[in-house]
Structures are given as structure tokens and as C-alpha cells.
Amino acid sequence: MRPEDTPPTGDRALPRAGAADALRVAAYVLLPSVVCGPVLRRRRAMAAAERLGWDRTGIGAVRRLRSRYGDGPLLLPFGRRAALVLAPRDAVDVLDRTPDPFSPASREKRAALAQFQPHGSLISRGAVREDRRRVNEDALDSGQPLHRGAGRLVRVVREEAGELLPDGGPVAELAWPELEKSWWRTVRRVVFGDAARDDDLLTERLARLRAAANWSYLMPQHRLRRARFLAHLRERTAGAEPGSLAAALPPAAPGTDPWGQVGHWLFAFDAVGMTLPRTLALLAGHPEALRRATEEATAGDPVRPRELPYLRACVRETLRLWPTTPLLLRETVTATHRGATTVPAGTTFVLYTPYLHRSGAAGAEPDRFVPERWLGGRDLARLGVVPFSAGPGRCPGEDVVLLLAATWLAAVLPGRMFRVTSRTRPGPDGPLPAGLDPFALRFSVLRPGAGPAPGGG
Ligand code: HEM
């Protein structure tokens, strides 16, 4: 038994929010994430979130709760038991003690993700979770900066980026619709192989189920749609080409269902797609960071897989500023003791990452783009900056994500000048916005020497 699980002797009880404060948490922290779509982002809601500053309001609300109630966690008097984690060190503690007593398979997540990945490790419990987790780590080479298939992955990313932004002549504009199409082609080639490149139907089938998953247990399961998607997924996984991620799935015990993990991968690659234009926008607005990034991109053989530490740091910093999982949920599977309070099994712990990431745990100037804070092997996750989560439930795809995103940036930056032409231009002159809608970002792309892009200004 860990010290935290030992019944305490008279220390401080957990604070309990008053009704008005609990309502604030519901309105400013929980509701915006639900409205924006936790599993498939709703475009209009994301635009409203940026325009109306929902994230800034949420961060401010949590900051005020912490100064009123102390470090918490703050018990919320909702119908079901819930606690908001306020202090970064408590966030680390909760994530470190995953999956027991803090299971990632919370009720909301199980209901939501079962729409398209009934056997995903994230919504599994007990021994089978361990084996599903292992299968993910094996196939994704977790902990290795360069996946065993890196040679092919880098080639695929560079080919698709080259098609998106061809070399000949200036390109007028880069916006989400074409970036999205290009990214999904990349993802399908990376996950299954070249033959899956144009399989838009698979992505559309998944999108329909993800839209249903946004409603969690409020939406009944679409069994027929799910069966069609899973059959399609299984067929693609069975035909996975050598060097693809699905081809790296290891054999496993009956019941583990290795190919059943791939639905999560496809869904999670969407978060990478959202991060690419955000990182590009940050680099476009920060000349010194752009200089370093471009220098790194042009420093070696572009085709050879490289670690690209500065570009990786840029991607991590983007994810710190605009985490793609704003709510990390954990549900206690046994009673745990916190302070003088026993928190019963079935309590949901809520980690609100936009606040944790800008609370000062990441160092000075949390509202600024400082990729350097991630350099030198610093793992800010130990301080509560957790875009990829932390502990035994940490994202097993982290290294693949960073490899692909850094490679994509290294492919598009050299020889081009990107300028943000849409409303919000994240730059160094003031605090960065708490929300940035990736779907609204537009760029003019100039190729110095090739003349200005038509209409690009
Ligand atoms: C920007 C991209 C990504 C980010 C920021 C990210 C972040 C995260 C986070 C925060 C979690 C924990 C979720 C929770 O506890 O509820 C997670 C879990 C997971 N991620 Fe990612 N992820 C990304 C992309 C990917 C990709 C591309 C893959 C696979 C190729 C992947 C595979 C997984 C898996 C399998 C889990 C579940 C782990 C478990 O059950 O312990 N992720 N990710």
C-alpha cells in the first residue's frame, strides 16, 4: 500500500466547492469541452471558442478557485462524485497512479469510445488493459524517438507534404480543407500502407462514429455503423504493408485484439493534424524560432530519419499552449484517502490541462511560445505539463507523433515564407490567446524568388 492509500491521521480534508462555484466549473470548464466536441471537434463551436475566449474564461475560473480553496483537489457537489484537480503536483500524482486506483476508463470515455473502439486499451480495465497497452507500446515503439519504420514514414510524410505544397511556383494559400485531405492521406499510408491512401470511406465511417461518440452515454450505440467500420478496419489491418504501423502489431493472447487498437490510432492522428497549422502559425509569427527551426530542417539529409529536437520542442510547446485533450479524466476503482477525506470508488477526477499548462508549472511566461523550455531532455510532464498525459497511461503514440509532425514541418519550411492571413496571428507582442481554432487558420505561402503569391499580398 502506498503512503497516499494509508488512512491519514487528522490531516486536512479536501475542500468542497459551494454551489455557485460548482456551477462555474460546469459552465466554464466542462461545458466548453463538451460543446467543442471531445472526440470529433465541432467546427462552429471551435470558432466560437476562439472568438469568445472560452479557454481564457475557463483558466481564469480555475485560477480563482485555487486562490479561494487552496490546492484541492476540489470536490464538486454534482449528482455523481467528482473532484477538480487544481495543483500540478496532484495532477502528476493522479496520473502516476493509473490505472489503479485512478482508471483512465471513466464512464464517459467508455460510453464514448466504445462507438468505434470497443476493445481500445484506454477504455479497458484489469489484465486485458495491460496486454492491450503492451500491444500499443510494441507497435508504436514507445520510448524510441525513431520508429523501426522511420525510413518509410519519413518518405511518406515528405511525399504528401510535397504534393500539398508543390515546388514549382508560388502557392496562393494554404487552408484547412486541403491540409486536412493531405493529412488523412498521410495517416492512412502511415498506418496501413500506400494502398490505403485514397480510402476516404474509412475515415468518413470513423468520423460518423466519432460524431456520435461526442454525446457519450447520451447517444445509443450505432451497432450497424460500428460493425461496418470495424470490418473495414480489420480488412485494412490484415492487408497492412511492411513498414506501416499496423504491420508492427505483435501477436497477442486471445481477447487482446491487436487490430482493435487501430481505431484509436486513426482518431488520435486527427490531433496531430490540428497541431500542424497551429505550430506553423506560431513559427510564422516568431522569427527567431523560425530561424532555428529552418536551420535544423536544412542541416542534414532530408530523406534520412532524424530526431529534429528543436522542431519536436516546437510541437510540444504548441501542445502545451493548446492541448488537444483539455480534460483528462480518471475514475477511482477503489476508495482512496486524500487528506482526512476518503474518496470513494467511482469518483471522477478532472484534470483541466489548459489551466495546468499555463499555471506557471512550465516556467516563466506561460502565455508565450518558448520551445526552448522543452530542450535538454526536460520532461515537463513531471511538473504537470501533460499534453501526452503522464505515468502508466501516457500516450504510447507520443514518439511517432513527434517524428511525423517534426518531419512534416521540416519538409514544408525550407524555401518558403508562411504568413498567417486569417484573423488571429499568434506572435511575440503579447500573451498568446488561450484558444486557437486550427480550422480557421489560413496562410499565404511565398517562395522567395518566385514572386508574390497571387492574391497573397
Ligand atoms: C497530437 C497528438 C496526440 C496527443 C496530444 C495525444 C495525447 C494523448 C493523451 C493525453 C492520452 C491519454 C488520454 C486519457 O488518459 O484519457 C493519450 C492516450 C493514448 N494515445 Fe495519444 N495522443 C496523440 C496522438 C496519438 C497517436 C497518433 C496514437 C497512435 C498512433 C496515439 C495512441 C494513444 C493510445 C493507444 C492511448 C491510450 C493509452 C492507454 O490506454 O494507456 N495517440 N494520448
Residues whose N, C-alpha, C, O or C-beta is under 5 A from the ligand:
A	BS01	HEM	P104 S121 L122 R133 N136 H264 W265 A268 F269 A271 V272 T324 T325 L329 V386 P387 F388 S389 P392 G393 R394 C395 P396 G397 V401
